[in-house]
């Protein structure tokens, strides 16, 4: 998401470019993103507003595709389409930008609020009454109510840094979108790669188990010839068998060996003879089915081999080829596997979700701090809170910090999907990891840092205990001013 410094510049440039423009079209792109098409002097400009927790932004974009509109988008269309943009400016002292529009029915303010996981888009009327929101208020700001007065969030955001500082003004808003689209592209491609890979792996395991079962069944099928032979031998001694016999001795005409053939004493001699030939026929038919299943299994394995080769080619570059992966994923083989192993969940009605949703105890929620670059740092409040933070709240590219060899709080730097977060933010997190440990008064300390995806909790381990795979150690020289700044 954008820093306050970046948002301030983006708002200024968008205001300069779109002031006086008429809003012609509003479309929804995904669950949390809107695309507003403005027209000025016959030129159309597409303004992107995203409330994604990780990628919230304002930017200039291409026209894009229209997704099914939600109630918020429909409400905006009904009230804002045809309106004139009168200004874009920062709202309050946090990362919020307001877009003022004049329509025939009155004045409105569309607010993009960038607050990490609590990001949202709101619509206010001229009296600053909250009319609607894109995401449910309980997911962003529970203190607000539809139909009541709008209030800015408490606190102030640091300026942070401008990642596009060297970008010319005329390219700035497009550069923001290009950067985030690239990040989203990589994330979506990686997610698709992982899903296809997992589906192939699961299917391989299924086929291996099936092959073992088929081999066992084929071993049983090999007994078919034995049933036929015993039936033929019984023919030659049928006159000697009496009902109630459970065994008969017969000389094998091929080997001269005397063999004993089990009988069912409840059956007549003829019925015993028929039972052996019936078993021969049944097992023979089963063997043909098993042979057919083995051939089909090998065909499926060949299809998996081909799919794995396509997957390998799609992932040869530094970033997986999303288009190639989508083509592979929509093909009959992978589409069938994804449907089997990753079925779409039936959405639960909103009322039911709200009724079943449990309130998270405050002791499990982490303390939150903001770095000078605008990133959030979360700190566990207790052993149970550490577990909740590390195993439930944090995401794969977030960074985990913990003091080596000493108990203390789990500290997580929310990277917002970045693979190279600013060094200053990393040092801020290191300071907090030491501060919330038994070494808080030390002048130097060794802090272990690892991606959260490499942090696992052993089964049955006591609260707060995790296993960290790989990572690196930062030898931190304490900086009291840095700590004071982050705690302020």
C-alpha positions in Angstrom: 0.0 0.0 0.0 1.0 3.6 -0.5 2.9 5.7 2.1 1.5 9.0 3.1 4.2 10.7 1.1 3.3 8.8 -2.0 -0.4 9.3 -1.4 0.0 13.0 -1.0 1.8 13.3 -4.3 -0.6 11.0 -6.1 -3.6 13.0 -4.9 -2.1 16.3 -6.0 -1.3 15.0 -9.5 -4.7 13.3 -9.9 -6.4 16.6 -8.9 -4.3 18.5 -11.5 -5.2 16.0 -14.2 -8.9 15.5 -13.5 -10.2 18.7 -11.9 -13.4 19.6 -13.9 -13.6 16.1 -15.5 -17.0 14.4 -15.8 -17.4 10.9 -14.3 -18.7 8.7 -17.2 -18.4 5.2 -15.9 -17.9 3.2 -12.7 -16.9 -0.5 -12.9 -15.8 -3.0 -10.3 -12.6 -4.9 -10.7 -12.5 -7.7 -8.1 -14.0 -7.5 -4.7 -12.1 -4.5 -3.4 -11.3 -2.4 -6.4 -13.1 0.3 -8.4 -12.3 1.9 -11.7 -13.7 5.4 -12.4 -13.6 6.6 -16.0 -13.4 10.4 -16.3 -13.7 12.4 -19.5 -12.3 15.8 -20.1 -11.9 17.4 -23.5 -12.9 14.1 -25.1 -10.0 12.4 -23.4 -10.8 9.5 -21.1 -8.7 8.7 -17.9 -9.3 5.6 -15.8 -8.7 6.2 -12.1 -8.1 3.1 -10.0 -9.2 3.0 -6.3 -8.1 -0.2 -4.5 -8.9 -1.0 -0.9 -7.0 -4.3 -0.9 -5.3 -4.8 2.5 -1.9 -5.4 0.8 -2.2 -3.3 -2.4 -4.4 -0.4 -1.5 -3.7 2.5 -3.9 -4.9 5.3 -6.2 -3.5 5.2 -9.7 -4.1 5.6 -13.4 -4.9 2.3 -15.2 -6.1 0.9 -18.4 -9.9 0.3 -19.0 -9.7 -3.2 -17.7 -12.4 -5.8 -17.4 -15.8 -5.3 -15.7 -16.5 -7.7 -12.8 -20.0 -8.3 -11.3 -20.8 -5.1 -9.4 -21.5 -5.2 -5.7 -24.1 -3.1 -3.9 -21.5 -0.3 -3.3 -20.7 0.0 -7.0 -24.3 0.0 -7.9 -25.0 2.7 -5.3 -22.1 4.8 -6.8 -23.4 4.4 -10.3 -26.9 5.6 -9.2 -25.6 8.7 -7.4 -22.3 9.7 -9.0 -22.4 8.9 -12.7 -22.4 12.1 -14.7 -21.0 14.1 -11.8 -18.1 16.6 -12.1 -14.9 16.2 -10.2 -14.2 19.3 -8.1 -11.1 18.2 -6.2 -8.9 15.5 -4.9 -7.1 16.0 -1.6 -5.7 14.3 1.5 -8.4 13.8 4.3 -7.3 14.1 7.9 -3.8 13.1 9.1 -3.7 9.5 7.9 -3.5 7.8 4.5 -6.9 8.9 3.2 -7.7 10.7 -0.1 -11.0 12.3 -0.8 -12.5 12.7 -4.2 -15.2 15.5 -4.3 -17.9 15.3 -6.9 -20.7 17.6 -7.8 -23.9 16.1 -9.3 -27.4 17.3 -10.1 -28.6 15.8 -6.8 -25.9 17.3 -4.6 -22.3 17.0 -3.5 -20.5 13.8 -2.5 -17.0 12.8 -1.3 -15.6 9.4 -2.1 -12.9 8.5 0.4 -10.2 5.9 -0.1 -8.9 5.0 3.3 -5.5 3.1 3.3 -5.2 1.5 6.7 -3.6 -1.9 5.9 -6.1 -4.7 6.7 -8.7 -2.1 7.6 -8.5 -0.3 4.2 -11.9 0.6 2.7 -13.7 3.0 0.3 -16.5 5.2 1.7 -19.1 7.6 0.3 -20.1 10.7 2.2 -22.7 13.3 1.4 -22.2 17.1 1.5 -22.8 17.1 5.3 -20.2 14.4 5.8 -22.8 11.8 6.6 -21.6 8.2 5.9 -23.8 6.8 3.1 -22.2 3.5 2.1 -18.9 1.6 2.2 -17.3 -1.0 -0.1 -16.3 -3.4 2.6 -18.4 -4.1 5.7 -17.7 -1.6 8.5 -16.9 -4.4 10.9 -14.0 -5.3 8.8 -12.5 -1.7 8.8 -13.9 0.7 11.3 -16.5 -0.7 13.7 -17.0 2.7 15.4 -18.7 4.1 12.2 -22.4 3.8 11.4 -24.2 4.2 8.1 -26.3 7.3 8.3 -24.2 8.9 11.0 -21.5 11.5 10.9 -18.1 10.6 9.4 -15.0 10.8 11.7 -11.4 10.4 10.7 -9.4 7.6 12.3 -7.5 8.4 15.4 -3.7 8.9 15.2 -1.4 10.2 12.4 0.6 8.3 9.8 4.3 9.0 9.2 5.2 10.4 5.8 7.3 7.4 4.9 9.3 7.3 1.7 8.4 7.8 -2.0 9.4 4.7 -4.0 8.8 6.6 -7.3 10.6 9.7 -6.2 12.6 9.9 -9.5 9.5 9.3 -11.7 8.3 12.4 -13.7 4.9 13.8 -12.5 3.2 12.9 -15.8 4.1 9.2 -15.4 3.7 9.0 -11.6 0.2 7.6 -11.2 0.7 5.1 -14.1 4.0 4.0 -12.5 2.2 3.2 -9.3 -0.3 1.0 -11.1 2.5 -0.7 -13.1 4.4 -1.5 -9.9 1.4 -3.0 -8.1 0.1 -4.8 -11.2 3.5 -6.4 -11.5 3.4 -7.4 -7.8 -0.2 -8.8 -8.2 0.8 -10.6 -11.4 3.7 -12.3 -9.6 1.5 -13.2 -6.6 -1.3 -14.6 -8.7 1.1 -16.5 -11.0 2.8 -18.0 -7.9 -0.5 -19.0 -6.4 -1.6 -20.6 -9.6 1.7 -22.4 -9.9 1.4 -23.7 -6.4 -2.2 -24.9 -6.9 -1.4 -26.7 -10.1 1.7 -28.3 -8.5 -0.2 -29.4 -5.5 -3.0 -30.9 -7.6 -0.5 -32.8 -9.7 1.2 -34.1 -6.5 -2.1 -35.2 -5.0 -3.1 -37.0 -8.2 0.3 -38.7 -8.3 -0.1 -40.0 -4.8 -3.6 -41.2 -5.6 -2.4 -43.0 -8.7 0.4 -44.7 -6.8 -2.1 -46.0 -4.2 -4.4 -47.1 -6.9 -1.6 -48.9 -8.7 -0.7 -50.9 -5.5 -4.4 -51.9 -5.2 -4.6 -53.0 -8.8 -1.4 -55.1 -8.5 -3.0 -56.8 -5.5 -6.2 -57.4 -7.4 -4.2 -58.7 -10.4 -2.5 -61.2 -8.0 -5.9 -62.5 -7.1 -6.8 -62.6 -10.8 -3.9 -64.9 -11.5 -5.8 -67.6 -9.5 -8.4 -67.9 -12.3 -6.5 -70.7 -14.0 -6.4 -72.6 -10.7 -10.2 -72.4 -10.4 -10.6 -73.7 -13.9 -8.2 -76.6 -13.4 -9.9 -77.7 -10.2 -13.2 -77.6 -11.9 -11.9 -79.9 -14.7 -10.4 -82.3 -12.1 -13.7 -82.4 -10.2 -15.4 -83.6 -13.4 -13.3 -86.8 -13.3 -14.2 -87.7 -9.7 -17.7 -86.3 -9.5 -19.2 -89.8 -9.1 -17.1 -90.2 -5.9 -18.3 -87.1 -4.2 -21.2 -87.1 -1.7 -23.1 -84.1 -0.4 -21.6 -83.2 3.0 -18.0 -84.0 1.8 -15.6 -81.1 2.5 -12.6 -82.4 0.6 -11.8 -84.7 -2.3 -8.5 -86.2 -3.4 -7.7 -86.0 -7.1 -4.7 -87.0 -9.2 -3.4 -84.2 -11.4 -3.4 -85.6 -14.9 -0.5 -83.3 -15.9 1.9 -83.9 -13.0 0.6 -87.1 -11.5 0.6 -85.4 -8.1 -2.3 -86.1 -5.8 -4.0 -82.9 -4.7 -6.9 -82.1 -2.4 -9.7 -79.9 -3.5 -11.8 -78.1 -0.8 -15.6 -78.6 -1.1 -18.6 -76.8 0.4 -20.4 -79.5 2.4 -23.7 -77.6 2.0 -23.6 -78.0 -1.8 -24.3 -80.9 -4.0 -21.4 -82.4 -6.0 -22.7 -80.6 -9.2 -23.1 -77.3 -7.4 -19.5 -77.6 -6.1 -18.4 -78.1 -9.7 -20.4 -75.1 -10.9 -19.0 -72.9 -8.1 -15.4 -73.5 -9.3 -16.2 -72.6 -12.9 -18.3 -69.6 -11.7 -15.3 -68.3 -9.7 -13.1 -68.9 -12.8 -15.5 -66.8 -14.9 -15.8 -64.0 -12.3 -12.1 -63.7 -11.7 -11.4 -63.8 -15.5 -13.9 -61.0 -16.1 -12.3 -59.1 -13.2 -8.8 -59.5 -14.7 -9.9 -57.9 -17.9 -11.4 -55.0 -16.0 -8.1 -54.7 -14.0 -6.0 -54.8 -17.1 -8.2 -52.0 -18.6 -7.8 -49.9 -15.4 -4.1 -50.4 -15.5 -4.0 -49.1 -19.1 -6.2 -46.1 -18.1 -3.9 -45.4 -15.1 -0.9 -45.4 -17.4 -2.7 -43.0 -19.8 -3.4 -40.6 -16.9 0.2 -40.8 -15.8 1.3 -39.9 -19.3 -1.1 -36.9 -19.2 0.4 -35.9 -15.8 3.9 -36.2 -17.3 2.9 -33.8 -20.1 1.2 -31.4 -17.7 4.3 -31.4 -15.5 6.5 -30.6 -18.5 4.1 -27.7 -19.4 4.3 -26.5 -15.8 8.1 -26.6 -15.9 8.3 -24.6 -19.1 5.8 -22.0 -17.7 8.1 -21.6 -14.6 11.5 -21.3 -16.4 11.8 -17.6 -15.9 12.3 -15.6 -12.8 8.5 -15.1 -12.7 6.1 -17.8 -13.7 4.2 -17.2 -17.0 0.7 -16.5 -15.7 -0.9 -16.7 -19.1 0.7 -20.1 -19.8 -0.4 -21.3 -16.3 -4.0 -20.1 -16.9 -4.0 -22.0 -20.2 -2.7 -25.1 -18.5 -5.1 -24.7 -15.5 -8.1 -24.4 -17.8 -7.2 -27.5 -19.8 -9.2 -30.7 -19.2 -6.6 -32.5 -17.2 -5.7 -29.8 -14.6 -9.2 -28.3 -14.5 -10.5 -31.7 -13.4 -7.8 -32.1 -10.8 -8.3 -28.6 -9.4 -12.1 -29.2 -9.2 -11.4 -32.5 -7.3 -8.8 -31.3 -4.9 -9.7 -27.6 -4.5 -13.5 -27.4 -4.8 -15.0 -24.0 -4.5 -16.6 -23.4 -1.2 -20.2 -22.5 -1.1 -20.5 -19.0 0.2 -22.3 -18.7 3.5 -25.1 -16.1 3.7 -23.9 -12.8 5.2 -26.4 -13.0 8.1 -25.3 -16.4 9.0 -21.6 -15.4 8.9 -22.3 -12.5 11.2 -24.2 -14.7 13.6 -21.5 -17.3 13.8 -18.5 -15.0 13.8 -16.7 -15.1 17.2 -15.2 -12.1 18.8 -11.4 -12.4 19.0 -10.2 -11.8 22.6 -8.2 -8.6 23.0 -5.3 -10.6 24.6 -4.7 -12.4 21.2 -4.6 -9.2 19.1 -1.1 -7.8 18.6 0.2 -4.4 19.5 0.6 -2.3 16.3 3.4 0.1 15.4 4.2 1.9 12.2 7.6 2.4 10.7 8.9 5.6 9.2 8.3 4.0 5.8 4.6 3.5 6.5 4.8 -0.3 7.1 3.1 -1.9 10.1 4.9 -3.9 12.8 2.8 -6.3 14.9 4.0 -7.5 18.4 2.5 -10.4 20.3 1.1 -9.6 23.8 1.4 -13.1 25.3 2.4 -16.6 24.5 -1.1 -17.3 23.1 -1.0 -14.0 21.3 2.4 -14.9 19.8 0.8 -18.1 18.4 -2.2 -16.2 17.0 0.0 -13.6 15.4 2.5 -16.0 13.9 0.2 -18.8 12.7 -3.0 -16.9 11.9 -2.5 -13.2 11.2 0.9 -13.1 9.4 1.3 -13.9 5.7 4.0 -15.6 3.7 6.2 -12.7 2.8 5.9 -11.0 6.2 9.1 -11.1 8.3 9.4 -12.8 11.7 11.8 -11.3 14.3 12.9 -12.9 17.6 15.8 -12.5 19.9 18.2 -15.4 19.7 18.4 -17.5 22.9 16.0 -15.4 24.9 12.2 -15.5 25.5 10.2 -12.5 24.2 7.4 -11.4 22.0 7.0 -12.5 18.4 7.5 -9.5 16.2 6.2 -9.4 12.6 7.0 -6.8 9.9 4.1 -6.5 7.5 5.8 -6.3 4.1 2.7 -5.8 2.0 4.0 -8.4 -0.4 7.4 -6.7 -0.9 10.4 -9.1 -1.0 12.8 -6.3 -0.2 11.3 -4.1 2.5 13.3 -0.9 3.5 16.3 -1.5 5.7 15.0 1.2 8.1 11.8 -0.8 8.7 13.8 -3.9 9.3 15.9 -2.1 12.0 12.7 -0.7 13.5 11.4 -4.3 13.9 14.7 -5.4 15.3 14.5 -2.7 18.0 11.0 -3.8 19.0 12.1 -7.5 19.1 14.8 -6.6 21.6 12.7 -4.1 23.5 9.9 -6.7 24.1 12.4 -9.3 25.4 14.4 -10.0 28.6 17.4 -8.2 26.9 15.5 -4.9 26.5 18.4 -3.0 28.3 21.2 -4.5 26.3 23.4 -2.3 24.1 23.7 -5.0 21.4 21.7 -8.0 20.5 21.5 -10.8 17.9 18.0 -10.8 16.2 16.9 -13.7 14.1 14.9 -12.7 11.0 13.0 -15.1 8.7 10.1 -15.1 6.3 6.9 -16.1 8.2 6.4 -19.0 5.8 9.6 -20.5 7.3 8.1 -20.4 10.8 6.2 -23.5 11.9 4.6 -24.5 15.2 5.4 -28.1 16.2 2.4 -30.2 16.9 1.6 -30.2 20.6 4.2 -27.5 21.4 3.5 -25.2 24.3 2.1 -21.7 23.5 4.7 -19.3 22.0 7.1 -22.0 20.9 7.8 -22.2 17.1 10.4 -23.7 14.9 12.3 -21.3 12.5 13.8 -22.8 9.3 16.6 -20.8 7.7 16.6 -17.0 7.9 19.5 -14.8 9.0 20.9 -13.1 12.1 21.2 -9.3 12.4 23.7 -8.0 15.0 21.9 -5.0 16.2 23.6 -2.0 17.8 20.8 -0.4 19.8 19.6 3.1 18.8 17.5 4.7 21.6 16.2 7.4 19.2 14.9 4.9 16.7 13.1 3.0 19.5 11.6 6.2 20.9 10.4 7.1 17.4 8.7 3.8 16.7 7.1 3.7 20.2 5.8 7.2 20.0 
